[in-house]
Amino acid sequence: MQEFFYILCYLSFLLILGVVIKSRFKIFQELFIPSSIIGGIIGLFFSPEVMGRISIFSISNEWIKTISLLPSLLIVPIIASVPLGMDFKIKNSKGEVKDILITSFILFIVTFLQLGVGYFVNFIYTYILKKELYSAFGAELNTGFAGGHGTAGMIGKTLQEMNMEYWNTAQGIAVTTATFGLVGGILLGIFLINRACRKGETALLKSPSNIPSELKRGYYQDISKQSSLGRETMLSSSIDTLAFHIAIIFSVCGLSYIILNTVKKYKIPIISSISIWALAMIIMMIVWQIMKKMRLEWCVDVKIKSRISALFTEFAIVSAITSLPIKAVFTYFFPILIMIILGFITTWYCIKYYSYKYFKNNYPFERAISMAGTSFGVFLTGILLLKICDPDFSSPVLGDYSLGFSLTALIGPLLIILSISLSISYGPLIPLLLNTILLLISSFIIKRIDISI
């Protein structure tokens, strides 16, 4: 237990080191690379696979084994916290409901597309080129691009529960795609914004302007510009608000483990095969609905919940990169490279096509760039790119995009696990066909929504 505490101290030091380095070197600011990634890369440098080969100054293999488990453990509270505080009530006009639904289905289509592209690469390599890939290869594109570094632990956790020996390799590949997606998505996004601005496609941004230095540095020195962490829903005389929110999340995680261990003990069909993070998310949905029925919404603040989730994500990212199995990942270098390139091309043109088709005079580029940012990196990447185009968030894009993303955040992870299970049982062709069919169905649904609402 003491060793685990030392590991947390080490990862915390890497995070602080990442913040310091980003604040000192312009290149990291210009590329918008998060401090957790910088810290993780430094941690990777001091891993046994790098410094351990040339120097005694590296962390031990025992530490790396423990660190590699952290992303798959932290993904449980990260995913479990998603439904907490979520409100799907829409009090706006039919037109705005329509915009939210179309946004949701575009993000669904991107999910199906990225999973399809990943398994298409697997299919080509396995059946056409006759080169062996592990059966689950392909899900890492969507998990890394749209899910991000934190969600990479989801693949590791799922495959580990399925007793697949390559779980750490798959987790490492997801971390790789997440890194390329995040950095490449920001660079591509800024390039597309400047090009669209010059062509007059941006509704609010009239000329390419300098991005605020605070966005590059990652912090505000002016205290008056620093936003609040959230509401204090509890008084410290009873319990600290932050501790209360963390207690809800971990209580649900603990209950989920108890239920899952029980159903596995008695070998209850279907339920015993569900992943722990998926079960935790379902239980949190139930808990949140009970809290709403009891009129206890006031004691949960979404901003605080989001900060807790972000806290876990930062540690998941730095630990995932620090424990990246470089040798194993490089074994799959070419299929990874092909998958990433195809992912960038197909994702952007898919989003652009649907955005310009269904949002013709309704901020099409702003909607496209925000969804692209999310689909390449994480939700906050989409907000970053949108803020460049719409600094004051005066358009309705942010609201529609946030609600649309919430729907996909609930269902997307379940689809990833379904695709992984199918690929393990039947090979890459079945999940490829499944996601292709779902993509076509979603395209039809969008068309019906556009006509009927």
Secondary structure, DSSP 4 states (H G I P E B T S, - for coil): -HHHHHHHHHHHHHHHHHHHHHHH-HHHHHTT--HHHHHHHHHHHTSTTTHHHH-S-S--HHHHHHHHHHHHHHHHHHHHTTTTT------S-HHHHHHHHHHHHHHHHHHHHHHHHHHHHHHIIIIIS-----TTTTTHHHIIIII-HHHHHHHHHHHHHTT-TTHHHHHHHHHHHHHHHHHHHHHHHHHHHHHHHHTT--SS--S--PPPHHHHHTS-SSGGGPPP-----S-TTT--HHHHHHHHHHHHHHHHHHHHHHHHHTT-TTGGGS-HHHHHHHHHHHHHHHHHHTT-GGG--HHHHHHHHHHHHHHHHHHHHHT--HHHHHHTHHHHHHHHHHHHHHHHHHHHHHHHHH-TTS-HHHHHHHHHHHHHS-HHHHHHHHHHH-TT--SSHHHHHHHHHHHHHHHHHHHHHHHHHHHHHH-SHHHHHHHHHHHHHHHHHHHHHHHH-
